[in-house]
Amino acid sequence: MRGTDRLWIILALLTGAATAAAHDGGFGHSRRTLYVAAAPAGWSVEYRIAVDRDEALIEMTRMDTNGDGQVSAEERDCYFTARGRQVAGRLQAWDADGAPVTLEFVRYELGPALTQVYHFAAVTKVSEVVLDDRNFPHKPGLVQIRTGPGVTAELAKAANLTHAERISVRIKKAAK
């Protein structure tokens, strides 16, 4: 075996090992941001999901309920409203005593770069909530947690936010 042949074999093995160890963030991976802010009557929750173009194409075919190859404003609104309610159902919240706190779907927005933003409200007087995100039980990915003024957030259960499926977050309003 010549020296150049050995070099190519080593290069191929290293390239194969690097590819096998790589972990992309594309199809099958979630990218989401949870933003929580204090509201006059409780809490405001914004749930932002960034989808890739393949996932967006799949969603568009699901939206086209009449099968005409076009997505009408009504089909789009119906789809994302149902999706918002589905997301709300998989966001479970409790107060410090373990009593459930209901998140109501308010509205959705479609943003640039295939971003979906779902807005929720929790009407409650409690100053601490534990929020369980169960929206991606089999689709790990990057999770960011952001808070508004006077609100703190920390993981209630340990999780790797660069590759998380389910997360549990303890959210507190600052004492006045």
N, C-alpha and C positions, 0 to 999 in steps of 0.2 A: 504494500500500500504506500502510495506516494505521500509526501508531506502535505501537499495541497488537498488531497482526499481526506486526510485526517482533520485538517482545518475545517473543511466543509462539514464533516460529520460532527465535530465539536460545536460548530456554529449552529447546525440544525438542532442538536440536543439542547443547547442553551436557549435558542429561540422557542423551541417546543416547551421547555420548562417555564419560561417567562410567560408564554401564552396560557399555559395551564394554570399558573398562579394568579394571573390577572383576573380582576373582577370588575366588569363594567357596570354602569349604572343605567343601562338601557332597558329594553323591553323585559318585563318581569321584575323590575325593581321600582320601588316607590320613592318619590321625592316630595316631601310634604313639610309645611311649616304651620305650626300652631301658634296663633297670636291671641293672647288673652288680655283683656282690659277691664277695669272696673267700670260699671255702668251705674247710673242713678238708682235703678231698681234691682241691681244684682251684678251680672257678669255679661260681657260681650266676648264671643269667641269667633275668631276668623280661622278657617281651616283652608289652607292653600295647597293645592296639588299641582305639580308640574308633570305633565305627561309627555311622552315622546311622540313623534309623528306616526309611528305604527299603531300605538294605542289610540291616538286621536282618530285615525282612519277606522279602526274597529268601532269606536264609539259612534262615529258618523253613520256607519252602516246600521248600528242598533237604533239610532235616532230616526232613520228613514222608515217609519212604521208603515207607510202606504206603498213602499217599494218603487217609487217613481224615479229614484236615483238623485233626488234633490232633498235637501233638508230645509223645511219651511221654518219660519220663526216659531210657529205653534209647536212643531215637532221638537225643535231645539228647547223651547221653554218647558215643555212637558217632560222631556228627558232629564234636563238638569234640575228641575224641581223635584222629580222623583229621586234623582241621585242625591240631592241635598238632604232629603228626608231619610234616605238610606244611610248616609254618613252620620246624621244626627242619631239614628238608632244604634250605631256602633260606637258612639262617643258616650260613655256612661260616666256619670258624675255622682259623687256623694259628698255630704258635708262631714265635718269632723266627728259627728256622732254616728255616722254610717247611714244616715237617712238619704234617700235618693234625691238628686237635684235634676230637674228636667231641663234639657236643652231643646229649645224650639227653633226650627228652621225659619229664618227670616227671609233670606234671598240668596241669589248666586250672582256672580260676575264672571265673565270670561275675559281673561287678561291676555297680554302679549305673550309670545313664546309658549303657546298652548297651556296656559295656566288657568286653572279653575279655582275660584274662590267662593267658599260657602260661608255664610254669616249665620250665627246662632245667638240666641239670647237665653239667659237663665235668670228668671225672676225669683230672687231669694234675698234674704237679709243676712245670710251667713257670710263671714269674712274669710273662710277657708274652704276650699273645695279640692277633692282629689278627682282628677279627670283621667279616665282610662280610654285610650285610643285603641279600638279593636278593628279598625278599618282595613288593615293589611295583614291578616294573620298568616298568610303564606306568600307574602311579597315584601321581603325586607328591603330596606333602603335608608336613605339619608333623612333624618328628622331634625328640624330646627325648632326651638321653643323660644318665643319672643313674648315680652310683656309690655303693657302700657305703663304710664306713670303711676307710681304708688302700688304696683303689683310685683310680687316676687314669685318665681317658679323654681322648683327643684324636682328631680326625679323622686317619685315615691317608692319605686322599685328600681334596682340597678338595671341599666340597659346601655348598650353600645349604640349611641345615636347616629353613628356612621353606617350602621347595618341593622337597624331595628325593625321588628315586626310590630309587636304590641308595645305600647309604652304607658306608663302610669305617672302622672305629674301632680304634685302637690302645689296648689296655687293659693297665695295669701294676699289679702289687701293689707296695706301698711296701716298701722294704728294711727288714728288722728290725734 
